[in-house]
Amino acid sequence: MSRHIEIGADGRAITIESDETPDFCIALYQNAAPVAISGAGAVSVDCYYTAATSTSTDAWTLADGAIHGQMKKVQMIVDGGTSTLTLASAASASLDVITYADAGDFALLMWTDQDDDGAGYWRILELGNDADGATGPSVG
């Protein structure tokens, strides 16, 4: 059995690889305070958590992440109307728009750029709703 841990050239990206198990990536959370957005606009990539207030049918955008393993959670905390989050880069074109319909809807994302070549994308890890526990945002 062969296993190794790879640390990126900048010392921040850590990948664990094994011949017998799937590759793993250690999740990285930025040491930054949460931020809020109200109305349409860009969601910050400079912190882990963004609380989003929908004021209408708002359009939010999320730029590319900074490093392989970067985590991001975007949650609608006030429902002023169905709103969308468009990912600048997604795992596929069918996964680049997340639609938030209710307060509590959230998306948990991880930036994946294993080669650190700038050709990464946001991977959707979880969609859910903290308010009712049953519904969540849709993708597509």
N, CA, C and O atoms as a GROMACS GRO file, in nm:
protein
  560
    1MET      N    1   0.083  -0.116   0.000
    1MET     CA    2   0.000   0.000   0.000
    1MET      C    3   0.089   0.124   0.000
    1MET      O    4   0.188   0.133   0.074
    2SER      N    5   0.052   0.218  -0.085
    2SER     CA    6   0.128   0.341  -0.096
    2SER      C    7   0.039   0.459  -0.059
    2SER      O    8  -0.071   0.473  -0.112
    3ARG      N    9   0.085   0.542   0.031
    3ARG     CA   10   0.013   0.664   0.070
    3ARG      C   11   0.113   0.778   0.075
    3ARG      O   12   0.230   0.758   0.109
    4HIS      N   13   0.067   0.895   0.041
    4HIS     CA   14   0.153   1.011   0.059
    4HIS      C   15   0.067   1.136   0.076
    4HIS      O   16  -0.047   1.143   0.031
    5ILE      N   17   0.125   1.232   0.141
    5ILE     CA   18   0.062   1.362   0.160
    5ILE      C   19   0.139   1.462   0.075
    5ILE      O   20   0.262   1.470   0.082
    6GLU      N   21   0.065   1.537  -0.004
    6GLU     CA   22   0.127   1.636  -0.091
    6GLU      C   23   0.089   1.775  -0.043
    6GLU      O   24  -0.029   1.805  -0.026
    7ILE      N   25   0.188   1.859  -0.022
    7ILE     CA   26   0.165   1.996   0.018
    7ILE      C   27   0.200   2.085  -0.100
    7ILE      O   28   0.308   2.074  -0.157
    8GLY      N   29   0.105   2.173  -0.137
    8GLY     CA   30   0.123   2.258  -0.253
    8GLY      C   31   0.246   2.347  -0.242
    8GLY      O   32   0.300   2.366  -0.134
    9ALA      N   33   0.288   2.400  -0.354
    9ALA     CA   34   0.408   2.483  -0.360
    9ALA      C   35   0.400   2.604  -0.267
    9ALA      O   36   0.501   2.651  -0.217
   10ASP      N   37   0.277   2.652  -0.244
   10ASP     CA   38   0.262   2.767  -0.155
   10ASP      C   39   0.246   2.725  -0.010
   10ASP      O   40   0.230   2.810   0.078
   11GLY      N   41   0.250   2.594   0.016
   11GLY     CA   42   0.242   2.544   0.153
   11GLY      C   43   0.102   2.539   0.209
   11GLY      O   44   0.085   2.508   0.327
   12ARG      N   45  -0.001   2.568   0.128
   12ARG     CA   46  -0.137   2.573   0.181
   12ARG      C   47  -0.224   2.458   0.135
   12ARG      O   48  -0.304   2.408   0.215
   13ALA      N   49  -0.212   2.412   0.013
   13ALA     CA   50  -0.299   2.306  -0.038
   13ALA      C   51  -0.244   2.170   0.003
   13ALA      O   52  -0.128   2.139  -0.025
   14ILE      N   53  -0.326   2.090   0.069
   14ILE     CA   54  -0.282   1.960   0.118
   14ILE      C   55  -0.373   1.853   0.061
   14ILE      O   56  -0.494   1.859   0.078
   15THR      N   57  -0.315   1.755  -0.006
   15THR     CA   58  -0.389   1.644  -0.064
   15THR      C   59  -0.331   1.514  -0.010
   15THR      O   60  -0.210   1.498  -0.001
   16ILE      N   61  -0.420   1.422   0.027
   16ILE     CA   62  -0.378   1.290   0.074
   16ILE      C   63  -0.416   1.189  -0.032
   16ILE      O   64  -0.532   1.179  -0.071
   17GLU      N   65  -0.317   1.114  -0.080
   17GLU     CA   66  -0.341   1.015  -0.185
   17GLU      C   67  -0.302   0.876  -0.137
   17GLU      O   68  -0.208   0.860  -0.058
   18SER      N   69  -0.376   0.775  -0.186
   18SER     CA   70  -0.351   0.637  -0.149
   18SER      C   71  -0.386   0.547  -0.266
   18SER      O   72  -0.478   0.576  -0.342
   19ASP      N   73  -0.312   0.437  -0.279
   19ASP     CA   74  -0.342   0.340  -0.384
   19ASP      C   75  -0.470   0.264  -0.356
   19ASP      O   76  -0.533   0.213  -0.448
   20GLU      N   77  -0.510   0.254  -0.229
   20GLU     CA   78  -0.623   0.170  -0.191
   20GLU      C   79  -0.751   0.246  -0.160
   20GLU      O   80  -0.857   0.184  -0.151
   21THR      N   81  -0.745   0.375  -0.144
   21THR     CA   82  -0.865   0.452  -0.111
   21THR      C   83  -0.873   0.573  -0.204
   21THR      O   84  -0.774   0.610  -0.267
   22PRO      N   85  -0.991   0.633  -0.212
   22PRO     CA   86  -1.002   0.754  -0.294
   22PRO      C   87  -0.912   0.864  -0.241
   22PRO      O   88  -0.875   0.865  -0.124
   23ASP      N   89  -0.879   0.957  -0.329
   23ASP     CA   90  -0.800   1.072  -0.286
   23ASP      C   91  -0.885   1.160  -0.195
   23ASP      O   92  -1.007   1.170  -0.212
   24PHE      N   93  -0.821   1.222  -0.100
   24PHE     CA   94  -0.889   1.312  -0.007
   24PHE      C   95  -0.823   1.449  -0.014
   24PHE      O   96  -0.705   1.462  -0.048
   25CYS      N   97  -0.901   1.548   0.020
   25CYS     CA   98  -0.850   1.684   0.028
   25CYS      C   99  -0.885   1.736   0.166
   25CYS      O  100  -0.998   1.719   0.212
   26ILE      N  101  -0.792   1.797   0.233
   26ILE     CA  102  -0.819   1.855   0.363
   26ILE      C  103  -0.889   1.989   0.342
   26ILE      O  104  -0.840   2.076   0.271
   27ALA      N  105  -1.006   2.003   0.405
   27ALA     CA  106  -1.084   2.126   0.391
   27ALA      C  107  -1.011   2.242   0.456
   27ALA      O  108  -0.953   2.228   0.564
   28LEU      N  109  -1.014   2.356   0.390
   28LEU     CA  110  -0.948   2.475   0.440
   28LEU      C  111  -1.052   2.585   0.462
   28LEU      O  112  -1.128   2.619   0.372
   29TYR      N  113  -1.053   2.638   0.583
   29TYR     CA  114  -1.146   2.744   0.619
   29TYR      C  115  -1.066   2.871   0.645
   29TYR      O  116  -0.969   2.870   0.722
   30GLN      N  117  -1.106   2.979   0.581
   30GLN     CA  118  -1.034   3.104   0.599
   30GLN      C  119  -1.057   3.161   0.738
   30GLN      O  120  -1.167   3.152   0.792
   31ASN      N  121  -0.954   3.220   0.793
   31ASN     CA  122  -0.962   3.284   0.923
   31ASN      C  123  -1.011   3.426   0.901
   31ASN      O  124  -0.934   3.522   0.908
   32ALA      N  125  -1.141   3.438   0.872
   32ALA     CA  126  -1.201   3.568   0.843
   32ALA      C  127  -1.344   3.568   0.895
   32ALA      O  128  -1.411   3.465   0.893
   33ALA      N  129  -1.389   3.682   0.938
   33ALA     CA  130  -1.525   3.696   0.990
   33ALA      C  131  -1.628   3.673   0.879
   33ALA      O  132  -1.600   3.702   0.763
   34PRO      N  133  -1.744   3.620   0.914
   34PRO     CA  134  -1.851   3.605   0.816
   34PRO      C  135  -1.891   3.742   0.760
   34PRO      O  136  -1.871   3.845   0.824
   35VAL      N  137  -1.948   3.741   0.642
   35VAL     CA  138  -1.997   3.864   0.581
   35VAL      C  139  -2.142   3.847   0.541
   35VAL      O  140  -2.194   3.735   0.535
   36ALA      N  141  -2.207   3.959   0.514
   36ALA     CA  142  -2.346   3.957   0.471
   36ALA      C  143  -2.359   4.030   0.338
   36ALA      O  144  -2.282   4.121   0.308
   37ILE      N  145  -2.457   3.989   0.260
   37ILE     CA  146  -2.490   4.058   0.136
   37ILE      C  147  -2.640   4.078   0.136
   37ILE      O  148  -2.715   3.990   0.177
   38SER      N  149  -2.684   4.193   0.091
   38SER     CA  150  -2.826   4.223   0.080
   38SER      C  151  -2.853   4.273  -0.060
   38SER      O  152  -2.791   4.370  -0.105
   39GLY      N  153  -2.944   4.207  -0.129
   39GLY     CA  154  -2.970   4.241  -0.268
   39GLY      C  155  -2.870   4.173  -0.360
   39GLY      O  156  -2.789   4.091  -0.316
   40ALA      N  157  -2.878   4.206  -0.487
   40ALA     CA  158  -2.792   4.143  -0.587
   40ALA      C  159  -2.646   4.184  -0.568
   40ALA      O  160  -2.618   4.291  -0.513
   41GLY      N  161  -2.554   4.098  -0.614
   41GLY     CA  162  -2.413   4.134  -0.610
   41GLY      C  163  -2.321   4.016  -0.595
   41GLY      O  164  -2.364   3.900  -0.602
   42ALA      N  165  -2.195   4.046  -0.574
   42ALA     CA  166  -2.091   3.944  -0.562
   42ALA      C  167  -2.083   3.893  -0.419
   42ALA      O  168  -2.083   3.971  -0.323
   43VAL      N  169  -2.075   3.760  -0.406
   43VAL     CA  170  -2.054   3.695  -0.277
   43VAL      C  171  -1.904   3.689  -0.253
   43VAL      O  172  -1.828   3.654  -0.344
   44SER      N  173  -1.862   3.722  -0.134
   44SER     CA  174  -1.719   3.725  -0.103
   44SER      C  175  -1.657   3.585  -0.104
   44SER      O  176  -1.716   3.489  -0.054
   45VAL      N  177  -1.538   3.574  -0.162
   45VAL     CA  178  -1.461   3.450  -0.154
   45VAL      C  179  -1.354   3.461  -0.045
   45VAL      O  180  -1.273   3.370  -0.027
   46ASP      N  181  -1.355   3.572   0.028
   46ASP     CA  182  -1.252   3.598   0.128
   46ASP      C  183  -1.289   3.551   0.268
   46ASP      O  184  -1.218   3.581   0.364
   47CYS      N  185  -1.401   3.478   0.281
   47CYS     CA  186  -1.441   3.422   0.410
   47CYS      C  187  -1.519   3.294   0.384
   47CYS      O  188  -1.561   3.268   0.271
   48TYR      N  189  -1.538   3.214   0.489
   48TYR     CA  190  -1.611   3.089   0.474
   48TYR      C  191  -1.762   3.110   0.458
   48TYR      O  192  -1.823   3.050   0.370
   49TYR      N  193  -1.822   3.194   0.542
   49TYR     CA  194  -1.968   3.203   0.548
   49TYR      C  195  -2.018   3.338   0.499
   49TYR      O  196  -1.968   3.443   0.538
   50THR      N  197  -2.121   3.333   0.413
   50THR     CA  198  -2.190   3.452   0.369
   50THR      C  199  -2.339   3.436   0.396
   50THR      O  200  -2.401   3.339   0.352
   51ALA      N  201  -2.396   3.531   0.471
   51ALA     CA  202  -2.539   3.536   0.498
   51ALA      C  203  -2.601   3.628   0.393
   51ALA      O  204  -2.566   3.746   0.385
   52ALA      N  205  -2.693   3.574   0.314
   52ALA     CA  206  -2.750   3.648   0.202
   52ALA      C  207  -2.895   3.685   0.231
   52ALA      O  208  -2.976   3.600   0.268
   53THR      N  209  -2.927   3.812   0.215
   53THR     CA  210  -3.064   3.861   0.227
   53THR      C  211  -3.116   3.887   0.087
   53THR      O  212  -3.061   3.969   0.013
   54SER      N  213  -3.222   3.816   0.052
   54SER     CA  214  -3.285   3.836  -0.077
   54SER      C  215  -3.384   3.951  -0.064
   54SER      O  216  -3.470   3.950   0.024
   55THR      N  217  -3.372   4.050  -0.152
   55THR     CA  218  -3.463   4.164  -0.149
   55THR      C  219  -3.564   4.159  -0.263
   55THR      O  220  -3.657   4.240  -0.266
   56SER      N  221  -3.546   4.067  -0.354
   56SER     CA  222  -3.633   4.050  -0.470
   56SER      C  223  -3.589   3.920  -0.537
   56SER      O  224  -3.554   3.824  -0.469
   57THR      N  225  -3.590   3.917  -0.666
   57THR     CA  226  -3.532   3.803  -0.739
   57THR      C  227  -3.388   3.839  -0.769
   57THR      O  228  -3.352   3.873  -0.883
   58ASP      N  229  -3.305   3.832  -0.666
   58ASP     CA  230  -3.166   3.878  -0.675
   58ASP      C  231  -3.077   3.776  -0.746
   58ASP      O  232  -3.099   3.656  -0.740
   59ALA      N  233  -2.975   3.829  -0.812
   59ALA     CA  234  -2.873   3.747  -0.876
   59ALA      C  235  -2.742   3.768  -0.801
   59ALA      O  236  -2.689   3.879  -0.797
   60TRP      N  237  -2.690   3.661  -0.742
   60TRP     CA  238  -2.561   3.664  -0.673
   60TRP      C  239  -2.459   3.590  -0.758
   60TRP      O  240  -2.495   3.500  -0.834
   61THR      N  241  -2.332   3.627  -0.745
   61THR     CA  242  -2.226   3.559  -0.818
   61THR      C  243  -2.115   3.520  -0.721
   61THR      O  244  -2.094   3.586  -0.619
   62LEU      N  245  -2.045   3.412  -0.753
   62LEU     CA  246  -1.931   3.368  -0.673
   62LEU      C  247  -1.813   3.346  -0.765
   62LEU      O  248  -1.817   3.260  -0.853
   63ALA      N  249  -1.707   3.423  -0.744
   63ALA     CA  250  -1.586   3.412  -0.825
   63ALA      C  251  -1.511   3.284  -0.790
   63ALA      O  252  -1.548   3.212  -0.697
   64ASP      N  253  -1.407   3.256  -0.865
   64ASP     CA  254  -1.324   3.138  -0.839
   64ASP      C  255  -1.262   3.145  -0.700
   64ASP      O  256  -1.236   3.253  -0.647
   65GLY      N  257  -1.240   3.028  -0.643
   65GLY     CA  258  -1.175   3.018  -0.513
   65GLY      C  259  -1.026   3.047  -0.524
   65GLY      O  260  -0.972   3.067  -0.633
   66ALA      N  261  -0.961   3.048  -0.408
   66ALA     CA  262  -0.820   3.085  -0.405
   66ALA      C  263  -0.727   2.965  -0.401
   66ALA      O  264  -0.615   2.972  -0.452
   67ILE      N  265  -0.773   2.853  -0.342
   67ILE     CA  266  -0.683   2.740  -0.320
   67ILE      C  267  -0.761   2.610  -0.309
   67ILE      O  268  -0.873   2.608  -0.259
   68HIS      N  269  -0.702   2.503  -0.357
   68HIS     CA  270  -0.762   2.370  -0.351
   68HIS      C  271  -0.803   2.338  -0.207
   68HIS      O  272  -0.721   2.344  -0.116
   69GLY      N  273  -0.930   2.303  -0.189
   69GLY     CA  274  -0.980   2.269  -0.056
   69GLY      C  275  -1.052   2.382   0.014
   69GLY      O  276  -1.106   2.362   0.123
   70GLN      N  277  -1.054   2.502  -0.045
   70GLN     CA  278  -1.122   2.616   0.018
   70GLN      C  279  -1.270   2.586   0.030
   70GLN      O  280  -1.334   2.545  -0.067
   71MET      N  281  -1.325   2.607   0.149
   71MET     CA  282  -1.467   2.583   0.175
   71MET      C  283  -1.544   2.715   0.168
   71MET      O  284  -1.491   2.822   0.199
   72LYS      N  285  -1.671   2.704   0.125
   72LYS     CA  286  -1.758   2.822   0.118
   72LYS      C  287  -1.902   2.779   0.146
   72LYS      O  288  -1.951   2.682   0.087
   73LYS      N  289  -1.969   2.852   0.236
   73LYS     CA  290  -2.110   2.829   0.263
   73LYS      C  291  -2.185   2.959   0.237
   73LYS      O  292  -2.149   3.064   0.289
   74VAL      N  293  -2.289   2.950   0.154
   74VAL     CA  294  -2.373   3.065   0.123
   74VAL      C  295  -2.514   3.028   0.165
   74VAL      O  296  -2.570   2.928   0.120
   75GLN      N  297  -2.573   3.111   0.253
   75GLN     CA  298  -2.705   3.081   0.308
   75GLN      C  299  -2.798   3.201   0.294
   75GLN      O  300  -2.760   3.314   0.325
   76MET      N  301  -2.921   3.174   0.246
   76MET     CA  302  -3.022   3.278   0.240
   76MET      C  303  -3.084   3.289   0.379
   76MET      O  304  -3.144   3.194   0.429
   77ILE      N  305  -3.070   3.405   0.442
   77ILE     CA  306  -3.125   3.421   0.577
   77ILE      C  307  -3.256   3.498   0.578
   77ILE      O  308  -3.334   3.487   0.673
   78VAL      N  309  -3.281   3.577   0.474
   78VAL     CA  310  -3.408   3.649   0.459
   78VAL      C  311  -3.458   3.624   0.318
   78VAL      O  312  -3.387   3.647   0.220
   79ASP      N  313  -3.582   3.578   0.308
   79ASP     CA  314  -3.642   3.544   0.179
   79ASP      C  315  -3.730   3.658   0.130
   79ASP      O  316  -3.845   3.671   0.170
   80GLY      N  317  -3.673   3.741   0.042
   80GLY     CA  318  -3.750   3.848  -0.021
   80GLY      C  319  -3.791   3.810  -0.162
   80GLY      O  320  -3.851   3.891  -0.234
   81GLY      N  321  -3.759   3.690  -0.202
   81GLY     CA  322  -3.790   3.640  -0.336
   81GLY      C  323  -3.688   3.536  -0.377
   81GLY      O  324  -3.575   3.534  -0.327
   82THR      N  325  -3.727   3.449  -0.467
   82THR     CA  326  -3.637   3.345  -0.517
   82THR      C  327  -3.516   3.409  -0.584
   82THR      O  328  -3.531   3.496  -0.670
   83SER      N  329  -3.396   3.366  -0.542
   83SER     CA  330  -3.273   3.427  -0.592
   83SER      C  331  -3.176   3.319  -0.638
   83SER      O  332  -3.189   3.202  -0.602
   84THR      N  333  -3.078   3.359  -0.718
   84THR     CA  334  -2.984   3.263  -0.774
   84THR      C  335  -2.840   3.300  -0.739
   84THR      O  336  -2.805   3.417  -0.724
   85LEU      N  337  -2.758   3.195  -0.726
   85LEU     CA  338  -2.613   3.210  -0.710
   85LEU      C  339  -2.549   3.146  -0.831
   85LEU      O  340  -2.565   3.026  -0.853
   86THR      N  341  -2.476   3.225  -0.910
   86THR     CA  342  -2.407   3.173  -1.027
   86THR      C  343  -2.259   3.158  -0.994
   86THR      O  344  -2.194   3.254  -0.953
   87LEU      N  345  -2.207   3.036  -1.012
   87LEU     CA  346  -2.067   3.006  -0.986
   87LEU      C  347  -1.985   3.039  -1.110
   87LEU      O  348  -2.019   2.996  -1.220
   88ALA      N  349  -1.878   3.116  -1.094
   88ALA     CA  350  -1.792   3.152  -1.207
   88ALA      C  351  -1.739   3.027  -1.274
   88ALA      O  352  -1.731   3.020  -1.397
   89SER      N  353  -1.702   2.927  -1.193
   89SER     CA  354  -1.654   2.799  -1.246
   89SER      C  355  -1.721   2.690  -1.163
   89SER      O  356  -1.717   2.691  -1.040
   90ALA      N  357  -1.784   2.595  -1.233
   90ALA     CA  358  -1.852   2.485  -1.166
   90ALA      C  359  -1.803   2.353  -1.225
   90ALA      O  360  -1.739   2.352  -1.330
   91ALA      N  361  -1.834   2.243  -1.158
   91ALA     CA  362  -1.792   2.111  -1.204
   91ALA      C  363  -1.844   2.082  -1.344
   91ALA      O  364  -1.779   2.013  -1.422
   92SER      N  365  -1.963   2.134  -1.377
   92SER     CA  366  -2.017   2.123  -1.513
   92SER      C  367  -2.113   2.239  -1.534
   92SER      O  368  -2.158   2.302  -1.439
   93ALA      N  369  -2.145   2.267  -1.661
   93ALA     CA  370  -2.234   2.378  -1.693
   93ALA      C  371  -2.372   2.359  -1.632
   93ALA      O  372  -2.441   2.458  -1.606
   94SER      N  373  -2.413   2.236  -1.608
   94SER     CA  374  -2.545   2.210  -1.550
   94SER      C  375  -2.547   2.233  -1.399
   94SER      O  376  -2.653   2.225  -1.336
   95LEU      N  377  -2.430   2.261  -1.341
   95LEU     CA  378  -2.421   2.281  -1.196
   95LEU      C  379  -2.376   2.423  -1.160
   95LEU      O  380  -2.329   2.446  -1.048
   96ASP      N  381  -2.390   2.517  -1.252
   96ASP     CA  382  -2.334   2.649  -1.226
   96ASP      C  383  -2.432   2.749  -1.167
   96ASP      O  384  -2.392   2.861  -1.133
   97VAL      N  385  -2.560   2.713  -1.154
   97VAL     CA  386  -2.658   2.804  -1.095
   97VAL      C  387  -2.733   2.732  -0.984
   97VAL      O  388  -2.790   2.625  -1.004
   98ILE      N  389  -2.730   2.793  -0.865
   98ILE     CA  390  -2.802   2.740  -0.749
   98ILE      C  391  -2.916   2.836  -0.720
   98ILE      O  392  -2.895   2.956  -0.708
   99THR      N  393  -3.038   2.782  -0.709
   99THR     CA  394  -3.156   2.864  -0.686
   99THR      C  395  -3.203   2.851  -0.543
   99THR      O  396  -3.235   2.741  -0.496
  100TYR      N  397  -3.208   2.964  -0.473
  100TYR     CA  398  -3.252   2.971  -0.334
  100TYR      C  399  -3.398   3.017  -0.332
  100TYR      O  400  -3.431   3.120  -0.391
  101ALA      N  401  -3.485   2.940  -0.265
  101ALA     CA  402  -3.628   2.975  -0.262
  101ALA      C  403  -3.677   3.014  -0.124
  101ALA      O  404  -3.776   3.087  -0.113
  102ASP      N  405  -3.612   2.967  -0.018
  102ASP     CA  406  -3.663   2.987   0.117
  102ASP      C  407  -3.554   3.030   0.213
  102ASP      O  408  -3.437   2.996   0.195
  103ALA      N  409  -3.592   3.105   0.316
  103ALA     CA  410  -3.498   3.138   0.422
  103ALA      C  411  -3.446   3.009   0.484
  103ALA      O  412  -3.524   2.916   0.508
  104GLY      N  413  -3.317   3.002   0.508
  104GLY     CA  414  -3.254   2.882   0.561
  104GLY      C  415  -3.184   2.799   0.455
  104GLY      O  416  -3.098   2.716   0.488
  105ASP      N  417  -3.219   2.819   0.327
  105ASP     CA  418  -3.152   2.746   0.219
  105ASP      C  419  -3.002   2.775   0.222
  105ASP      O  420  -2.960   2.889   0.241
  106PHE      N  421  -2.921   2.670   0.205
  106PHE     CA  422  -2.776   2.691   0.201
  106PHE      C  423  -2.711   2.596   0.101
  106PHE      O  424  -2.765   2.491   0.068
  107ALA      N  425  -2.594   2.637   0.055
  107ALA     CA  426  -2.509   2.554  -0.030
  107ALA      C  427  -2.372   2.550   0.034
  107ALA      O  428  -2.315   2.654   0.068
  108LEU      N  429  -2.318   2.430   0.049
  108LEU     CA  430  -2.182   2.412   0.099
  108LEU      C  431  -2.096   2.370  -0.019
  108LEU      O  432  -2.124   2.270  -0.085
  109LEU      N  433  -1.992   2.448  -0.045
  109LEU     CA  434  -1.909   2.430  -0.164
  109LEU      C  435  -1.763   2.411  -0.127
  109LEU      O  436  -1.718   2.458  -0.022
  110MET      N  437  -1.688   2.342  -0.215
  110MET     CA  438  -1.544   2.328  -0.198
  110MET      C  439  -1.478   2.362  -0.332
  110MET      O  440  -1.518   2.314  -0.437
  111TRP      N  441  -1.374   2.447  -0.324
  111TRP     CA  442  -1.296   2.480  -0.444
  111TRP      C  443  -1.201   2.365  -0.472
  111TRP      O  444  -1.124   2.324  -0.384
  112THR      N  445  -1.205   2.313  -0.594
  112THR     CA  446  -1.124   2.200  -0.634
  112THR      C  447  -1.031   2.241  -0.746
  112THR      O  448  -1.074   2.272  -0.857
  113ASP      N  449  -0.902   2.242  -0.716
  113ASP     CA  450  -0.798   2.277  -0.814
  113ASP      C  451  -0.673   2.199  -0.774
  113ASP      O  452  -0.573   2.257  -0.732
  114GLN      N  453  -0.681   2.068  -0.788
  114GLN     CA  454  -0.578   1.978  -0.736
  114GLN      C  455  -0.439   2.008  -0.791
  114GLN      O  456  -0.340   1.989  -0.721
  115ASP      N  457  -0.432   2.054  -0.915
  115ASP     CA  458  -0.303   2.083  -0.976
  115ASP      C  459  -0.256   2.226  -0.949
  115ASP      O  460  -0.146   2.264  -0.988
  116ASP      N  461  -0.342   2.305  -0.882
  116ASP     CA  462  -0.312   2.446  -0.859
  116ASP      C  463  -0.271   2.517  -0.988
  116ASP      O  464  -0.180   2.600  -0.990
  117ASP      N  465  -0.342   2.482  -1.096
  117ASP     CA  466  -0.310   2.541  -1.226
  117ASP      C  467  -0.408   2.650  -1.267
  117ASP      O  468  -0.402   2.702  -1.378
  118GLY      N  469  -0.499   2.685  -1.176
  118GLY     CA  470  -0.596   2.789  -1.206
  118GLY      C  471  -0.717   2.741  -1.282
  118GLY      O  472  -0.805   2.821  -1.316
  119ALA      N  473  -0.723   2.611  -1.311
  119ALA     CA  474  -0.836   2.555  -1.387
  119ALA      C  475  -0.930   2.479  -1.293
  119ALA      O  476  -0.979   2.371  -1.326
  120GLY      N  477  -0.956   2.537  -1.178
  120GLY     CA  478  -1.039   2.471  -1.078
  120GLY      C  479  -1.187   2.500  -1.097
  120GLY      O  480  -1.228   2.563  -1.194
  121TYR      N  481  -1.267   2.452  -1.001
  121TYR     CA  482  -1.411   2.472  -1.005
  121TYR      C  483  -1.469   2.451  -0.865
  121TYR      O  484  -1.407   2.388  -0.779
  122TRP      N  485  -1.588   2.505  -0.844
  122TRP     CA  486  -1.661   2.484  -0.720
  122TRP      C  487  -1.736   2.352  -0.729
  122TRP      O  488  -1.811   2.329  -0.823
  123ARG      N  489  -1.717   2.266  -0.631
  123ARG     CA  490  -1.790   2.139  -0.620
  123ARG      C  491  -1.897   2.158  -0.514
  123ARG      O  492  -1.868   2.205  -0.404
  124ILE      N  493  -2.020   2.122  -0.546
  124ILE     CA  494  -2.129   2.129  -0.450
  124ILE      C  495  -2.121   2.006  -0.361
  124ILE      O  496  -2.134   1.893  -0.408
  125LEU      N  497  -2.099   2.027  -0.231
  125LEU     CA  498  -2.092   1.917  -0.135
  125LEU      C  499  -2.225   1.890  -0.068
  125LEU      O  500  -2.257   1.775  -0.038
  126GLU      N  501  -2.303   1.995  -0.045
  126GLU     CA  502  -2.430   1.977   0.025
  126GLU      C  503  -2.523   2.092  -0.007
  126GLU      O  504  -2.481   2.207  -0.016
  127LEU      N  505  -2.651   2.059  -0.022
  127LEU     CA  506  -2.758   2.157  -0.034
  127LEU      C  507  -2.858   2.124   0.075
  127LEU      O  508  -2.891   2.007   0.094
  128GLY      N  509  -2.907   2.224   0.147
  128GLY     CA  510  -3.002   2.196   0.253
  128GLY      C  511  -3.072   2.321   0.301
  128GLY      O  512  -3.056   2.429   0.244
  129ASN      N  513  -3.150   2.303   0.408
  129ASN     CA  514  -3.221   2.415   0.467
  129ASN      C  515  -3.214   2.401   0.618
  129ASN      O  516  -3.267   2.305   0.674
  130ASP      N  517  -3.149   2.496   0.684
  130ASP     CA  518  -3.134   2.494   0.830
  130ASP      C  519  -3.264   2.528   0.902
  130ASP      O  520  -3.278   2.497   1.020
  131ALA      N  521  -3.359   2.592   0.833
  131ALA     CA  522  -3.484   2.633   0.898
  131ALA      C  523  -3.583   2.517   0.910
  131ALA      O  524  -3.641   2.494   1.016
  132ASP      N  525  -3.603   2.443   0.800
  132ASP     CA  526  -3.702   2.334   0.805
  132ASP      C  527  -3.640   2.196   0.794
  132ASP      O  528  -3.708   2.096   0.818
  133GLY      N  529  -3.514   2.188   0.759
  133GLY     CA  530  -3.445   2.059   0.752
  133GLY      C  531  -3.491   1.969   0.639
  133GLY      O  532  -3.441   1.858   0.625
  134ALA      N  533  -3.584   2.014   0.558
  134ALA     CA  534  -3.639   1.926   0.455
  134ALA      C  535  -3.608   1.973   0.313
  134ALA      O  536  -3.568   1.893   0.228
  135THR      N  537  -3.626   2.100   0.288
  135THR     CA  538  -3.604   2.150   0.153
  135THR      C  539  -3.463   2.208   0.143
  135THR      O  540  -3.391   2.219   0.242
  136GLY      N  541  -3.427   2.245   0.025
  136GLY     CA  542  -3.298   2.309   0.003
  136GLY      C  543  -3.299   2.373  -0.134
  136GLY      O  544  -3.394   2.356  -0.210
  137PRO      N  545  -3.195   2.446  -0.165
  137PRO     CA  546  -3.190   2.508  -0.297
  137PRO      C  547  -3.181   2.402  -0.407
  137PRO      O  548  -3.144   2.287  -0.382
  138SER      N  549  -3.214   2.443  -0.528
  138SER     CA  550  -3.205   2.352  -0.642
  138SER      C  551  -3.089   2.394  -0.730
  138SER      O  552  -3.038   2.506  -0.721
  139VAL      N  553  -3.047   2.302  -0.816
  139VAL     CA  554  -2.932   2.328  -0.904
  139VAL      C  555  -2.976   2.306  -1.048
  139VAL      O  556  -3.053   2.215  -1.077
  140GLY      N  557  -2.926   2.391  -1.136
  140GLY     CA  558  -2.952   2.369  -1.278
  140GLY      C  559  -2.990   2.493  -1.351
  140GLY      O  560  -3.014   2.489  -1.471
   0.00000   0.00000   0.00000
